[in-house]
Amino acid sequence: MKKIAGMILLLVVLCIAIDYFSGHRFINPVNVENLTRQIALLSIFAIGEGIVILSGGIDLSVGSVIAFTGLLVSLLISVHGVSPALASLVVFGMCIIIGLAHGALVTKLKLQPFIVTLCTMLIFRGLARRLTEDATMGFGNRFLSFRALGDGAASIPGTELNIPIPVIVLAVVAIIAHFFMRYTVYGRYLYAIGRNPDAARYSGVKVDRMQTASYLVCAVLAGLAGILYATYTNSVQPATTGQAYELYAIAAAVLGGVSMRGGEGTVLGIIIGASIMRVMNNGIILVGISPFWEFAVIGTVILIGVVTDATVKQRMAKLAIKPLPRL
């Protein structure tokens, strides 16, 4: 809880500082609504990435899966006349296959998750570009009710504020993920696998099955994010949509307290990490800092998180090894 409280304090200080240096353009209804929408979209697939990292893996294909699923749902609906509901089911079915494939390659063939997901990152980026011959896809002025999933908002009575629909979707995803990770035996299994997979296996935990489940959840949440991004932007570009989003997800997870070694992290921490990432990105724009610093900031955040995690683990190991008392 101390770590969560510290991250919340950092987020509050960051918001106050950005609002001050931006001439109070940060805290206004329009910017707040746009910012919370961006935070929700990032948090959804960052939760999936965080679950994979927590279980001792990594998924570098998130951004490409978002682009591929966003293009696929747009193509099915706009070009082939498939209903939005059926197109969404097709997308989720595809994501289930992707997650199962990742899990099988990692657990059955014992391939490194970094290599497996790096390959699928390239594969799905290539498929996305081939799917539409590198053409941008969208819904035009049609399917307004479906597009409301991404760009719609629910008004708060008595105020000028609106709650973006992706925020509501995130709330549902976060509650389910939090309940699963904290209050079910399977969530505890994932933590145990992340800390020591061999010990978990000797304890009777079906490690391969649980790790495959983590990749499946990550792929499904990436597909959900792909649909939301497609309906939000109404313009999915095969070459650029979702580019480097896996880095955003990893940075949000690490910044939110997920250990790159596995076995540590919370859903709330991931959401706070995603909030800090998006607030920094928004602040760079409002304050007038060059946007070219964005990736430098992401890299710095990941490096600080990994260094801090390694330092804390080393100090805890030293404290655990106490010298025997002299006789």
URHU-V421920 format. One record per residue. N is the residue number from 1. OMEGA is omega in whole degrees, -180 to 180 (NA if undefined). Layout:
# URHU-V421920
n;omega
N;OMEGA
N;OMEGA
This chain:
# URHU-V421920
n;omega
1;179
2;179
3;179
4;180
5;178
6;179
7;178
8;178
9;178
10;180
11;180
12;179
13;179
14;180
15;-180
16;-179
17;-179
18;179
19;-180
20;-176
21;178
22;-180
23;178
24;175
25;-177
26;-178
27;171
28;-172
29;-176
30;-178
31;-180
32;179
33;179
34;-178
35;-180
36;177
37;179
38;178
39;-179
40;-179
41;178
42;-176
43;-176
44;-179
45;175
46;176
47;177
48;178
49;-179
50;179
51;178
52;-180
53;-180
54;-180
55;176
56;-179
57;177
58;178
59;-179
60;-176
61;-173
62;-178
63;180
64;177
65;177
66;179
67;-178
68;-179
69;176
70;177
71;-177
72;-179
73;178
74;-178
75;-179
76;-176
77;-172
78;-174
79;-173
80;175
81;178
82;180
83;180
84;-179
85;-180
86;178
87;179
88;177
89;177
90;-180
91;-180
92;175
93;177
94;-179
95;177
96;178
97;179
98;-179
99;178
100;178
101;177
102;-178
103;-180
104;-179
105;-179
106;-173
107;-177
108;179
109;177
110;176
111;178
112;-179
113;178
114;-179
115;-178
116;-176
117;173
118;178
119;-180
120;173
121;180
122;-179
123;-176
124;173
125;177
126;178
127;179
128;-179
129;180
130;-175
131;-178
132;-178
133;178
134;180
135;177
136;-179
137;177
138;-178
139;-177
140;178
141;-178
142;175
143;-176
144;-179
145;177
146;180
147;179
148;176
149;-177
150;-175
151;179
152;179
153;177
154;-177
155;176
156;-177
157;177
158;180
159;176
160;-176
161;175
162;176
163;178
164;180
165;177
166;177
167;177
168;177
169;178
170;-179
171;179
172;-180
173;-177
174;180
175;180
176;-179
177;180
178;179
179;-179
180;-175
181;-172
182;-170
183;177
184;-180
185;-179
186;175
187;177
188;176
189;-179
190;177
191;-179
192;179
193;179
194;-180
195;-178
196;-177
197;180
198;179
199;178
200;180
201;179
202;179
203;178
204;179
205;177
206;-172
207;-178
208;-179
209;-179
210;177
211;176
212;178
213;180
214;177
215;178
216;179
217;-180
218;-179
219;180
220;179
221;174
222;177
223;176
224;177
225;178
226;177
227;-179
228;178
229;179
230;-180
231;179
232;-175
233;-176
234;-180
235;-179
236;-179
237;-175
238;-174
239;-171
240;-180
241;179
242;-177
243;179
244;179
245;177
246;177
247;175
248;-178
249;179
250;180
251;179
252;180
253;-179
254;179
255;180
256;174
257;177
258;-179
259;177
260;177
261;-180
262;174
263;-177
264;178
265;179
266;178
267;179
268;179
269;179
270;179
271;177
272;177
273;177
274;178
275;179
276;180
277;-178
278;177
279;177
280;178
281;178
282;180
283;177
284;-180
285;-175
286;-178
287;178
288;176
289;-179
290;179
291;179
292;178
293;-173
294;-178
295;176
296;178
297;179
298;179
299;179
300;180
301;180
302;-179
303;179
304;179
305;-179
306;180
307;179
308;180
309;-180
310;-180
311;-180
312;-180
313;180
314;180
315;178
316;179
317;179
318;179
319;-179
320;-179
321;180
322;180
323;178
324;179
325;179
326;180
327;NA
